[in-house]
Amino acid sequence: MERPMQNGNFLRNIRIIMKRELAGYFGSPVAYVFIVIFLLLTGFFTFYISNFFEAGQADLKGFFQWHPWLFMFLVPAVAMRLWAEERRLGTIELLLTLPVTVTDVVLGKFLAAWFFIGIALALTFPLVLTVMFLGNPDLGVIFCAYVGSFLMAGTFLSVGSMTSALTRSQVVSFILAVVACLFLILAGFAPVTAVLSGWAPAWLVDLVSSTSVLSHFASIARGVLDVRDLLYYLSVMVFMIFVNGVILQNRESA
């Protein structure tokens, strides 16, 4: 990915692309359908599947524990249109001929989609008000869990953005992203690590578990913002965005 020569132009270009993408989201039913589905599913899993009221505890553990599985499907659904739709409509060539770099476009589109998912996540604030009304929750833990959830969504989004750049089919992009996200979840899933621990050395089990979003998210959701967990999410995002840019740059030069 080429590097911008001027920071002012770099930031301005990203801002322009972000506005363009966000206008595209909210200018169609896509944004509203996604937000409604996300809120309905989180409410359903929190209150009915996790038995929120029967648990008798004023916390949001039942809310956050389902985020990896919800994001595994919902985030790729947002990401699949980022590049596949541009390629299908033939507008990607026009976009890449504008006076912006590939870096500008990739970061602008990614940050717009991540910001959009952040809006959906922020709209779950009534759940926080609910547990505050019912008891005395640890707001620090809840804040950390939201940070972890947002970072995990960004990680899945970077994977989906990369798969979207690979194909003009949104369905293919969605399937590839879901499979990749499932791998990132299962690598640290307790039943999987239990099977590995039966025959693999402890260092290998720890290594596999360390590549999982699940173990890092669980650590942050407990209220601990460990630098290693933050670096993990940021590293995956940076790597996937870099690969995304390389794919597009190779296409541009082909």
C-alpha positions as CSV (number, residue, x, y, z in Angstrom):
1,M,0.0,0.0,0.0
2,E,1.4,3.4,-0.9
3,R,2.0,5.9,1.8
4,P,0.4,9.4,1.7
5,M,2.8,12.3,1.2
6,Q,0.9,14.9,3.1
7,N,-0.9,14.2,6.4
8,G,-3.4,16.9,5.7
9,N,-4.6,15.4,2.4
10,F,-4.4,12.0,3.9
11,L,-6.8,12.8,6.7
12,R,-9.1,14.9,4.5
13,N,-9.4,12.1,1.9
14,I,-10.2,9.6,4.6
15,R,-12.9,11.9,6.0
16,I,-14.5,12.4,2.6
17,I,-14.6,8.7,1.9
18,M,-16.0,8.0,5.4
19,K,-18.8,10.5,4.8
20,R,-19.5,9.0,1.4
21,E,-19.8,5.5,2.8
22,L,-21.9,6.5,5.8
23,A,-24.3,8.4,3.5
24,G,-24.5,5.2,1.5
25,Y,-25.4,3.2,4.6
26,F,-28.1,5.5,5.9
27,G,-29.3,6.5,2.5
28,S,-30.7,3.0,2.1
29,P,-32.6,0.5,4.3
30,V,-29.3,-1.4,4.9
31,A,-28.3,0.5,8.0
32,Y,-31.7,0.5,9.7
33,V,-32.3,-3.2,9.0
34,F,-28.9,-4.1,10.4
35,I,-29.4,-2.0,13.5
36,V,-32.9,-3.4,14.2
37,I,-31.7,-7.0,13.7
38,F,-28.7,-6.5,15.9
39,L,-30.8,-4.9,18.7
40,L,-33.5,-7.6,18.5
41,L,-31.0,-10.4,18.6
42,T,-28.9,-9.0,21.4
43,G,-32.1,-8.4,23.4
44,F,-33.4,-11.9,22.7
45,F,-30.1,-13.6,23.7
46,T,-29.7,-11.5,26.8
47,F,-33.2,-11.7,28.2
48,Y,-34.4,-15.1,27.0
49,I,-31.5,-17.3,26.2
50,S,-29.3,-16.1,29.1
51,N,-32.3,-15.8,31.5
52,F,-31.3,-12.3,32.5
53,F,-34.0,-11.8,35.2
54,E,-33.8,-15.3,36.6
55,A,-30.0,-15.0,37.1
56,G,-30.7,-12.3,39.8
57,Q,-27.4,-10.4,39.0
58,A,-27.1,-6.8,37.9
59,D,-24.5,-7.4,35.2
60,L,-24.3,-7.8,31.4
61,K,-22.3,-11.0,31.2
62,G,-25.2,-12.7,29.4
63,F,-25.2,-9.8,26.9
64,F,-21.6,-9.8,26.0
65,Q,-21.1,-13.6,25.9
66,W,-23.1,-13.8,22.7
67,H,-21.2,-11.0,20.9
68,P,-18.6,-13.2,19.2
69,W,-21.3,-15.4,17.7
70,L,-23.5,-12.6,16.6
71,F,-20.6,-10.6,15.1
72,M,-19.5,-13.7,13.3
73,F,-22.6,-13.4,11.0
74,L,-23.6,-9.8,11.3
75,V,-20.2,-8.1,10.7
76,P,-19.4,-10.1,7.5
77,A,-22.9,-9.0,6.3
78,V,-21.8,-5.4,6.6
79,A,-18.3,-6.0,5.2
80,M,-19.4,-8.1,2.2
81,R,-20.6,-5.0,0.3
82,L,-17.5,-2.9,0.9
83,W,-15.6,-4.0,-2.2
84,A,-17.6,-6.8,-3.8
85,E,-20.4,-4.3,-4.6
86,E,-17.9,-1.8,-6.1
87,R,-16.5,-4.6,-8.3
88,R,-19.9,-5.8,-9.4
89,L,-21.1,-2.3,-10.4
90,G,-17.7,-1.5,-12.0
91,T,-17.3,1.6,-9.8
92,I,-14.1,0.4,-8.2
93,E,-12.1,1.5,-11.3
94,L,-13.7,4.9,-11.1
95,L,-13.0,5.1,-7.3
96,L,-9.3,4.2,-7.8
97,T,-8.8,6.8,-10.5
98,L,-9.8,9.6,-8.1
99,P,-7.0,11.8,-6.7
100,V,-6.8,9.5,-3.6
101,T,-4.5,6.7,-2.7
102,V,-5.5,3.1,-2.2
103,T,-4.6,3.6,1.5
104,D,-7.0,6.5,1.7
105,V,-9.8,4.4,0.2
106,V,-9.2,1.3,2.2
107,L,-9.0,3.1,5.6
108,G,-11.9,5.4,4.7
109,K,-14.2,2.5,3.9
110,F,-13.1,0.4,6.8
111,L,-13.4,3.2,9.4
112,A,-16.9,4.2,8.1
113,A,-18.1,0.6,8.5
114,W,-16.5,0.3,11.9
115,F,-18.1,3.6,13.0
116,F,-21.4,2.3,11.8
117,I,-21.1,-0.9,13.8
118,G,-20.1,1.3,16.8
119,I,-23.3,3.2,16.4
120,A,-25.3,-0.1,16.5
121,L,-23.3,-1.1,19.6
122,A,-23.9,2.2,21.3
123,L,-27.6,1.9,20.8
124,T,-27.6,-1.0,23.3
125,F,-27.1,1.6,26.1
126,P,-30.7,1.0,27.5
127,L,-29.3,-2.4,28.8
128,V,-26.7,-0.5,30.9
129,L,-29.5,1.7,32.3
130,T,-31.5,-1.4,33.1
131,V,-28.8,-3.0,35.2
132,M,-28.1,0.3,36.9
133,F,-31.7,0.5,37.8
134,L,-31.9,-3.1,39.1
135,G,-28.7,-3.0,41.0
136,N,-25.2,-1.6,41.4
137,P,-23.1,-3.0,38.5
138,D,-19.4,-2.5,38.0
139,L,-19.4,0.1,35.3
140,G,-15.7,-0.3,34.8
141,V,-16.2,-3.9,33.8
142,I,-19.1,-3.0,31.5
143,F,-17.0,-0.2,29.8
144,C,-14.1,-2.7,29.2
145,A,-16.5,-5.2,27.8
146,Y,-17.8,-2.6,25.3
147,V,-14.2,-1.8,24.3
148,G,-13.5,-5.4,23.8
149,S,-16.7,-5.9,21.8
150,F,-15.9,-2.9,19.6
151,L,-12.3,-4.2,18.9
152,M,-13.6,-7.7,18.1
153,A,-16.1,-6.2,15.7
154,G,-13.3,-4.3,14.0
155,T,-11.2,-7.4,13.8
156,F,-14.0,-9.3,12.1
157,L,-14.7,-6.3,9.9
158,S,-11.1,-6.2,8.7
159,V,-11.3,-9.9,7.8
160,G,-14.6,-9.3,5.9
161,S,-13.2,-6.3,4.1
162,M,-10.2,-8.4,2.9
163,T,-12.5,-11.2,1.6
164,S,-14.7,-8.6,0.0
165,A,-11.7,-7.4,-2.0
166,L,-11.1,-10.9,-3.3
167,T,-14.4,-11.4,-5.2
168,R,-17.2,-9.5,-6.9
169,S,-19.8,-11.8,-5.2
170,Q,-21.1,-10.6,-1.9
171,V,-22.3,-14.1,-1.1
172,V,-18.8,-15.6,-1.6
173,S,-17.3,-12.8,0.4
174,F,-19.8,-13.4,3.3
175,I,-19.1,-17.1,3.4
176,L,-15.3,-16.7,3.4
177,A,-15.5,-14.1,6.1
178,V,-17.8,-16.2,8.3
179,V,-15.5,-19.2,8.0
180,A,-12.4,-17.1,8.8
181,C,-14.2,-15.5,11.8
182,L,-15.4,-19.0,13.0
183,F,-11.8,-20.2,12.9
184,L,-10.7,-17.1,15.0
185,I,-13.4,-18.0,17.5
186,L,-12.9,-21.8,17.7
187,A,-9.2,-21.5,18.2
188,G,-9.9,-20.4,21.8
189,F,-13.2,-22.2,22.3
190,A,-13.1,-24.3,25.5
191,P,-14.1,-27.6,23.9
192,V,-11.5,-27.2,21.2
193,T,-8.7,-26.4,23.7
194,A,-9.8,-29.3,25.8
195,V,-9.4,-31.7,22.9
196,L,-6.0,-30.2,22.1
197,S,-4.8,-30.5,25.7
198,G,-5.5,-34.2,25.5
199,W,-2.6,-34.9,23.1
200,A,-0.8,-31.6,22.4
201,P,1.8,-30.0,24.7
202,A,0.8,-27.1,26.8
203,W,2.8,-24.5,24.8
204,L,0.9,-25.5,21.6
205,V,-2.5,-25.3,23.3
206,D,-1.5,-21.8,24.6
207,L,-0.3,-20.8,21.2
208,V,-3.5,-21.8,19.4
209,S,-5.6,-20.2,22.2
210,S,-3.6,-16.9,21.8
211,T,-4.8,-16.6,18.2
212,S,-8.4,-16.6,19.2
213,V,-10.6,-13.5,19.5
214,L,-12.5,-15.4,22.2
215,S,-9.8,-15.7,24.8
216,H,-8.7,-12.0,24.3
217,F,-12.3,-10.8,24.5
218,A,-13.0,-12.9,27.6
219,S,-9.9,-11.3,29.2
220,I,-11.1,-7.7,28.4
221,A,-14.7,-8.5,29.4
222,R,-13.5,-9.4,32.9
223,G,-12.5,-5.7,33.2
224,V,-8.8,-6.0,32.4
225,L,-7.5,-3.9,29.5
226,D,-4.3,-5.8,29.0
227,V,-1.9,-4.3,26.4
228,R,-1.4,-7.8,24.9
229,D,-5.1,-8.1,24.2
230,L,-5.2,-4.6,22.6
231,L,-2.1,-5.4,20.5
232,Y,-3.6,-8.6,19.3
233,Y,-6.8,-6.9,17.9
234,L,-4.8,-4.0,16.4
235,S,-2.3,-6.3,14.9
236,V,-4.9,-8.5,13.2
237,M,-6.7,-5.3,11.9
238,V,-3.5,-3.8,10.6
239,F,-2.5,-7.0,8.9
240,M,-5.9,-7.6,7.2
241,I,-6.2,-4.0,6.1
242,F,-2.7,-4.2,4.6
243,V,-3.6,-7.3,2.7
244,N,-6.8,-5.6,1.6
245,G,-4.7,-2.8,0.2
246,V,-2.2,-5.1,-1.5
247,I,-5.1,-6.9,-3.3
248,L,-6.6,-3.7,-4.6
249,Q,-3.2,-2.3,-5.6
250,N,-2.4,-5.4,-7.6
251,R,-5.8,-5.2,-9.3
252,E,-5.1,-1.5,-10.1
253,S,-1.8,-2.3,-11.7
254,A,-3.0,-5.4,-13.5
